Amino acid sequence: MTWKTRLQEAFRPHAIDSDVLEELAQHAAATYAAARAEGLSPYEAEKRVEIQIQAWVHAPSLLKRRPRRVPAVEPPAGSSGLLLSIVQDARYALRLLRRQPAYAALVIATMALGIAATTVLGSVAYGVLLKPLPWADAPRLVRLYETRQGSTRRFSPMMTNITYRAWRDSLSTLEAIGGWSAREVTLVGQGGSERISVGLVTPELFSMLDAKPAFGRAFSRDEDDPSKPPAVILSYGFWQQRFGGRGDALGQTLRLDKATYTVVGVMAADFDFPDRETRAWIPFYIPPVITPGKPGRSIAMFQSVGRLRAGATPQQAAAEGTARGRSVPDPGPVTMAVFGSNGPVEVAAVPLLESLVSDVKPAILILFGAVVLLLATATANVASLQLARATARRRELAIRSALGAERARLVRQTLVENLVLGLLGGAGGITLAAALQRALPAILPARFPRLGDIAFDWRILLFAIAVSIAAGLGCGLLPAWNVARNDVVPALAEDALAPAGGGLRTRMSRIRAAIMAGQLAIASVLLVGALLLVRSFVALLHANVGYDPLNVLTARLILPDAGKGLQRLETMHQMVGGLNATEGVRIAAFANSMPFAPREALSSFPLRKHDGSTAPVQTGSRLVSGGYFSAMAQRVIEGRDFSSSDTRTSERVAIVNREFARKYLDGRALDWMLPGTSTKPDARIVGVVEDTVRHGVTDAPQPEMYAAVDQDPDGLVDATVNMVVRTAGDPRGTVPALRAAARRLAPAAALDSISTMQDLIGNSLAQPRLYTVLLGTFAAFAVIIAGVGLFGVLSYTVAQRSREIGVRSALGARMRDIVGLVLRQSMAIALAGIAIGLSLSAWLTRMLQKFLYGVTPHDATTFAGVAAMLVLVAAIATIVPARRAARVDPVSVLRS
């Protein structure tokens, strides 16, 4: 068949002059010859001519004049020409977006949301996990952690004076070793007293970190000697606050607790070791286990860091520390009191950065993975919308191709359009991320590690730009691939409406279905994780802590000048008596230690058991006043509470908790005798109380022993006393009465850490609450994006299938048939996506195991709830397009 014959067949419905037809035939022959000369096969060359013919048929305005070859306006050669072409594509993309402002706003907002969340989590991940520590030779710094084989109590990384002193005198794998401890002290001044956080540091620590004062000097090597005059170094912020930034601060004195310290230096503004709350540093003396002239043995616990020698590894340092610790004679019962075991020393050495972030690293990685899934959902949603939009533009692209545009040119145009969307979304996302970044200090818990290192700097900006570009290209890959594979002849030949077929018959419809299923799968994964954390957090809120925290006020009272023993006890009894007479107070009490207090007293002694054997006991030890258990609403499950008859002259009594009775006395503790000391007689157990948590809601019960402070007033050797007040209403209303009583009875005392017991429990749950809220927010956004995407794609699909639906209606299909058709097809896609998501969740939720309490990673209720929720969302997103399809007028559609 000649080209003229083919043209006659193509133009059969149209009127065309014979000379124009002849001219077109010559032009077609020339196009075929040029294609063959380019190396195309006969079939490909004929396809190119067919495309051109279809362009002539659907562009009748071209037939009004004789076709002639118009020289193509080629851009300049080289990179400048490519850049000019890309700029033209970008301008064209912006014009298209201006024509559809609602669509553009939806797409840009979706992209901005995903990019903002990814940027913020990226900044947290970099600042906490990856950013180098600000100290010299940071990669060589290791945190040192000592324990005992068989230890029953787990502490934060600590070192004892036993191993430290033995190791410090003989270093091999370490160049230097230092220790520190954080403490709150009372700063006494003319305006009253206040509590500040100070760091007790060994003199070697500053040189190990290469920390140099802004002015003044660091501690000298022997300045930790208790016989030396006390010295203090101020933080930069505290120096400005206390001395107004004056240079005459050196040589000034500060009274901290009962000692007077001389200011010898001011640290640089960026030095905040060990944390940002530290206001000053004082020398830290690490005592020996046995002090000449003092009876007994003492064990001191503190934090320690070492600097590895060049070429040494943390494992080698740990082995050396273990050997040094085992070379020292065992100090006796004091080790059992602290560790619950007299087993051999074990020392671990962990890179300092790793040790600082070990508690939050798994959560950050999980949340970063969740936010990447959220970004993937947003990108897939935009890609789906762009696919639908690209399908609607098939005729435009086909005509451009027929008029000479190469496939590569059209693919590049599609990619540039999506890249513009990604950059616009990135601009919005960066703006939103910068705002969220400023709110991070208020969102993250106060003790969140390296909070000050999280910053929105140029690295994070580059990361956000890279994410924006990647998201834009990700949105454009499928539309570009569609353009590259698209056969433009059918696009020119078919009617303006979509093909009559529907469902999943076309390649693009199958791709859109896969995207919708993928969005729902991702939403399933995030929802399952979020719902597990929500249920876990609810279980934590309702966990049995051993007492009733409602309407309980706690505070710490520091009595530096209130004497000791009987004098301090009398002061506290007067305060408690005054509070008990205050309106709204049910009962007030005090103790040397209580739940969530930073310090814990531990004891160890041999105990004769019911079977006649003797076993070493490790237990917490507390001195409490009368009414303490009533104030805490800590139930006495056996025996009695302390009473007013328990005095210094009466039989010494004790109360133990349920875990003590179970672990050491087979649950039969009443009337059993606890051994005394050389200065204290044996004590009879007169009661058993409920177990309480110590530092966290998830803590396992530990043995506890309570003594009456009236029987042992000399036990109040510490200046810190913990107050507990149970009220009839809001306990915060009692704060003024508490402050007034403290000022009246002990004017020099400092009252701090005033909080309700509910707030203390809430603070202990700050990190679980944060993780729950973040993952829940990501899951909610993913569900919204998936629902909106499902609605948008289905609405578009229904519009494209209007001819098919009109034909079905004309042939007798009823409204419920049309609705059922759309629902069946969309719900099949939704159910497939949900099934895939739940299957992935069953595998991924294992990573949440350590964050869950009271619920398992494969909780059936959670999985069923997520499935039901997403089915409902999919049904809601489907029902509107389905009803719209049912209202299609078949006559109007068939006439169009």
Secondary structure, DSSP 8 states (H G I E B T S, - for coil): --HHHHHHHHTTTS---HHHHHHHHHHHHHHHHHHHHTT--HHHHHHHHHHHHHHHHT-GGGGGS-----------SSHHHHHHHHHHHHHHHHHHHHH-HHHHHHHHHHHHHHHHHHHHHHHHHIIIIIS--SSTTGGGEEEEEEEETT--S--SS-EEHHHHHHHHTS-SSEEEEEEEEEEEEEEEETTEEEEEEEEEE-HHHHHHTT--EEEE----TTTT-TTS--EEEE-HHHHHHHHTT-GGGTT-EEEETTEEEEEEEEE-TT--SS-TTEEEEEE-----SS-TTS-S----EEEEEEEE-TT--HHHHHHHHHHHHHTS----HHHHHHHS----EEEEEEEHHHHHHTTTHHHHHHHHHHHHHHHHHHHHHHHHHHHHHHHHTHHHHHHHHHTT--HHHHHHHHHHHHHHHHHHHHHHHHHHHHHHHHHHHHHS-TT-TTGGG----HHHHHHHHHHHHHHHHHHHHHHHHHHHH--HHHHHHS-SS--S--TT-SHHHHHHHHHHHHHHHHHHHHHHHHHHHHHHHHHHHT---SS--TTEEEEEEE-TTS-STHHHHHHHHHHHHHHHTSTTEEEEEEES--TT-S---EEEEEEE-TTS-EEEEEEEEEEE-TTHHHHHT--EEEE----TT--TTS--EEEEEHHHHHHHHTT--TT-EE---SSS--EEEEEEE----SSSTT-----EEEEEGGG-GGG--SSEEEEEEEESS-GGGGHHHHHHHHHHH-TT-EEEEEEEHHHHHHHHTHHHHHHHHHHHHHHHHHHHHHHHHHHHHHHHHHHHTHHHHHHHHHTT--HHHHHHHHHHHHHHHHHHHHHHHHHHHHHHGGGGGGG-SSS-TT-HHHHHHHHHHHHHHHHHHHHHHHHHHHT--HHHHHH-
